[in-house]
Amino acid sequence: MNTCEKVREQLSLLLYGELSFDEEGAVDTHLEGCTECRAALERERELHAAFDRAEIEPPASVLWESRQSLQRQIAAEHAPVYRVSWWDQFLDTRWLKSAGALALLSIGFFGARMFPNLGLGVTGMSLMDPGAQRVRSVEPGPNGGVQIVLDETRQRVVSGGLDDQNIRVLLLSAAKDPSDPGLRYETVGILNDRAQMAEVRDTLIYALEHDENAGVRLKAMDGLKPFVQQAEVRKALAGVLLSDGNPGMRTQAIDLLTQGVGDSTSNGLDRDVIGTLQELMNHENNAYVRQRGDRVLQLVNASQETY
């Protein structure tokens, strides 16, 4: 390959600053004495400029799917790693897998028939549910016992009221499930009925500030409406006003933070809310949101400039 061909293959890397110091020096030296390569560099630079001008806004669905995929990968990387026991290693041969499965099934069947009360502390297991549980590992336990780790694949229905601590723990966990926005939406809607509880209110604030689905964030905001006078709720609403990408969310935040302004019984707005609105007006691009914010500032005789 002659020098010109090699240099022209490196022109894009040169424009992106990806060449090493020595490579960049060699290309610059060649360009000083080669008119054709300098012309090729200008064409490459014009092509890059054209690409930069052709800004493409990806569809919202693509962004959402990409974020969900990233969250699933992160969750998988942080999933607990189970230690492989000597029994798993022993069974990890092709000719032993079928025999091992048959032996375990036989032992379980005859053991259940002959010794139904072995006192192993395992309840709810039945041979009528094949595949419901899988023995993950078996290890000797203390005092001559046995420790068995099971992988359960069947679904289990748990029911109870919102006053049940176990039910609330499951709901609080479901409200942060990164893989299912529909589940989060339904869960937040149920939790709204117990927003007077601090742990539930904290979860709603977390959803309002961090959930990527606007419907879930709006549902969380509905649950927080009765507590808009609390400092942590007002702080979260101010964050929505300044950083939420959905103009409908920003409009709702203005309404909640300024509710009652203009009424005869209103005491006006505190300086923090006024400052937040003024900061919003400095960068808000949505005409309707700007109109709502400007109207509130006029009602309290405040300018649009941040003070």
VEXKE-993938 format. One record per residue: x, y, z of N, C-alpha, C in turn. Coordinates in steps of 0.1 Angstrom, whole numbers, plus 5000, padded with zeros to 4 digits. Atoms other than C-alpha are relative to their C-alpha. Example, Ala and Ser with C-alpha at 12.3 -4.5 7.8 and 13.67 -1.06 7.14 Angstrom:
BEGIN
500949885000512349555078500950125000
499149895000513749895071499250115008
% end
This chain:
BEGIN
500949885000500050005000500950125000
499149885000501550334990499650105011
500249914989501750635013498650075000
501249925002498750824999498849925005
501150094996496350525004500049995015
499950024986497550475039499550135007
500449874994497150845048498550024999
501449975002493650865033499149915009
500750084991492550575054500050055014
499849954986493650765085499450145001
500549864999491951095077498850015010
501150004991488751015096500550005015
499450014987490850915126500750125004
499349874997492851235123499050105004
501049904997489651445124499449975014
500650044987488351255154501050005012
499050004990491651285172500449875006
499850144996492150905174501449954996
498750055004495650885160501050025011
498949984990498750845182500850124996
499249885003501251125184500949984988
499150025011503650965160499249984987
500850025012500850865135499550144995
500549875004499451215135501150094994
498849935006502951365129500349964986
499750055013503551135100498950054989
501049965009500151225084500150154997
499849855002500751605089501250024991
498849995008504151565073499749974985
500450035013502651395043499150104994
500949905006499851645039500750134996
499349875003502351935038500549994985
499450015013503751795005499149934990
500950085009500651624989498750084998
501249925003498051844973498749914999
501150095001495751554965499449955013
500450054987495651425001499450125008
500649894993494951775014498650034995
501449995006491951794990499149895006
500850114994490851455003499650035014
500349964986491151585039498850105000
501149905000488851885030498749934997
501250075003486351655014499549925013
500350074988486451435046499450095010
500449914990486051735068498550054996
501449965004482951855047499049895003
500950114998481451505050499749995015
500350014986481851505088499150125004
500949884996480251855090498649974996
501450045004477251725070499449915009
500650104990476851435094499650075013
500249934988477051675123498750084999
501249925002474251885108498849924999
501250095001471951595102499749935013
500450044986470751565138498849914999
501150095000468451265143499549985014
500650024987466151245172499449855001
500650145000465550875181498650005006
501450014994461950765188500149975015
500150024986460950765224500049855004
500050144997460250395222501349945000
498750065000463750315212500850045012
499349964988465150525241499549925012
500650084989462750345265500549865000
499550135000463750005253501549995003
498550004997467450085254500250015015
499849984986467150205290499549885008
500450124993465149905300501049894999
499050105002467649675285501350025008
498949974991470449855303499749975015
500450034986468549825336500049855003
500050154998468049455331501449955001
498650054999471749405324500750045013
499549964987472649605355499549915011
500650084990470249405376500649864999
499450145001471749075362501450005005
498750004995475249185370500150015015
500049994986474249255406499249895007
500850114995472248935410501049915008
499250084991473548705438500649884992
499350125006476048435427500049895010
500150124991475348095441501349924999
498850095000478247875451499749874995
500350135006478447555431500649905010
499650104990478547265455500749884993
499350125005480546945452499049914993
501050095006477246765443499650054986
500249945013476547005414501249964990
498950035009480046945401500149854997
500050145003479646565405499049974990
501050035009476446575386500250064986
499849935012477846795359500749924989
499550085011478546515335498849954992
501150045008476346405306499349875004
500650134997475946045316499449995014
500550004987475146135352498750085002
501249914998472446395346498749935000
501350085001469646155336499949915012
500050094989470645905362499850075014
500149934988471046165389498550055002
501449954998467546315382499149895004
500950114997465945975383500249965014
499750054987467745885415499450105011
500649904991466646215432498549995001
501550025000463046155421499649885008
500350124993463145805434500150025015
499849984986464645905467498950085007
501049914994462146185472498649935001
501350075000459145955463500049905012
500050104989460145665486500250065014
499849944987461345895513498750065005
501249944996458046075513499049905004
501050104997456045755514500449935013
499650084988458145585541500350085012
499749924989459245875562499450144998
500649875004456746155558500350115010
499749904990457946345589501550005004
498650004997461646375586500550135007
499649884993461646725602501050084994
499049925007463646895575499550154999
500449865000461547215578499650044986
500449965013460347205542498549974999
501450025001456647265537499550044987
500649965012454347295508500549934988
499550075011456247055486499149884997
500950105004454246805466500549944987
499750075012455046545439498950034989
501049965009451846675423500450124992
499549885007453846975412501349984994
498750035006456646835390500650134994
499349885005459147105382499850135008
500349884992457847345408501350045008
498749974993461147325427501149924994
498850075005464647225416501150015011
499050004990467347125440501350074993
498949935005470147375434501349955006
498850064993472647235459499649935013
500250074988472946995487501350005008
498849994992475447035515499749945014
500250044986476046875549499850125009
500349894991474547095576500549975014
499650024986475247145613499249895007
500650114992474546865638499549884992
500450115008474346605611498950024991
501149975008471646775592500450024985
499849975014471346865555499550134996
500449875005471147205538499749994985
500450015014469247205505499650144995
500449875006468947515483499149974988
501050035011465847515460499950124991
500449905009465147705429498549984997
501450015002461347765428499650074987
500549945013459747825394498550024999
501549985001456047825402499750135005
500549874994454048135409499249975013
500750024987452648185443499250135002
500949884998449648415451500150035015
500049954986450048625483498950115001
501149904999447048825494500050055015
500149934987446449065523499750154998
500349865000445649415532501250095000
498949915000447849725529500650025014
499449994987448249725567500949885004
499150114998450049395564501550044996
498649965003453849465566500649924989
499450085011454749175543499450054987
500649955012452349305517500650134996
499449875003453749655519501549984995
498650025004457349525516500049954985
500150045013456349345484499650114990
500449895008454649645470501150114998
498949915001457549875478501149954991
499050055009459849645460499550004985
500650005014457449615429500050144995
500149865005457249995427501450044994
498749975006460949995418500549904990
499650115010461049695394500450074987
499549925012463149825365499549944987
500350065013461749585339498650014996
501550005004457949645340499450135004
500649874996456549995339498549985003
501450024997452949855339499949955014
500150054986453649675372500350125009
499749894991455149995387498850105000
501149925001452150195375498949955009
501050064991449649965392500450005014
499550004986451749935423499950145006
500049874995452150305427498550055003
501449964998448350355423499449945013
500550064987447750105452500650075012
499349944988450350265474499550145003
500549874997448750605470499050015011
501050014989446050495494500750005014
499350014988448750465521501250105000
498949905001450850775513500250075013
499749944987450450895549501149935008
498950074993452950635559501450044994
498749945004456550765557500749914989
499350095010457950455539499450004987
500749995012455250465513500350134993
499849875006455650835508501550024994
498650005006459450795503500149924987
500050075013458750535476499450084989
500749915010456350775458501050114996
499149905003458951045460501149954991
499050075008461550805446499549984986
500650025013459250715417499950144993
500149875006458551085411501350064994
498749945003462251175409500849914990
499150095007463650865392499449914989
500750105010461050655372500150064986
499949965014461650675335498750014992
501350005006457950635327499250125005
500849884996455950955327498749975007
501350044993452750775336500249965014
499750044986454350625367500350125008
499749884993455750965377498750085003
501249934998452351125372499149945011
500850074990450650855393500650035014
499449974987453150915421499750145005
500449864996452451285420498650015005
501450004995448751215425500049965014
500050054986449551025457500650105009
499349904991451751315470499250135001
500749885000449151585464499650055014
500549954987447751585500501250045009
498849984992451351625513500950114994
499249905007452451915492500750105009
499449914991453252125522501249955007
498850064993455951885535501250034992
498849955006459451995528500649904989
499450095009460651675511499149984987
500950015011457551665488500250134991
499849875007458052035478501450004993
498750015006461751965471499949914988
500150095012460851675448499250074989
500849935010458251885430500950114993
499149905006460852165425501049934990
499150075009463151905410499349964987
500850035012460351795386499950134991
500249885008459852155376501250044992
498849955006463452215367500749894991
499350105008464451875352499249894994
500850115006461551655342499850044985
500149975014461451625304498650004995
501450005005457651595302499450135004
500649874996455951935300498749995008
501250034992452751785314500449995015
499650014986454651695346500450135005
499649864995456152045348498850085003
501249924998452752195345499349965013
500650054987451351975373500850045012
499249964989454252065395499850155003
500349864998453552435390498750015008
501349994993449952385400500049965014
499950044986450852195431500850095009
499249914992453552425443499450145002
500549874999451452735437498550005003
501450014998447952605446499550105011
500649904991445752875462500550144998
499549865002447853165449498950084992
501049925006445453445440498750005007
501250004992442753345464500150105011
500149904989441653585491500749965013
499450064988442953355518501549964998
498650055002446353295502501050095007
498949934994449553395520501150024991
498949985010451553415488500949884999
499050115002454553205479501250035008
498749984993457753145498501150034989
499049965009460953265483500649884992
499550115007462152915474499249974987
500950035011459152855451500250114989
499949895010459453195435501449994993
498750025006463153135429500049894990
500150125009462452795413499350044987
500849965012459852955390500950104991
499249905008462253235380501149924993
499050085006464952975373499449924988
500750075011462452775352499950094988
500349915011461653085331501350034992
498849985007465353115322500349904989
499750105010465352795302498849924994
501250085004461752675297499750034985
500349995015461052615259498549984997
501450035003457452505262499150125003
500849884999455052795256499050005011
501150014990452252665278500650005014
499450004987454552595307500550145004
499549864997456152945304498850095003
501249924997452653095303499549985014
500550034987451652915335500950065011
499049954990454853015353500050155001
500049865001454653375341498750055008
501249964994451053405353500150005016
499950014986451953285388500950115005
499049894996454953535390499350135000
500749875000452653815380499050015012
501049994989450053725407500750035013
499349974987452753755434500950124998
499349885002454254065418501649975000
498550035001457653895411500450014985
499449995014459853945380500349864995
499650135006460953665357501549985002
498550014998464653735365500249935014
499650074988466353515391500750105009
499449914991467353705422500849925010
% end
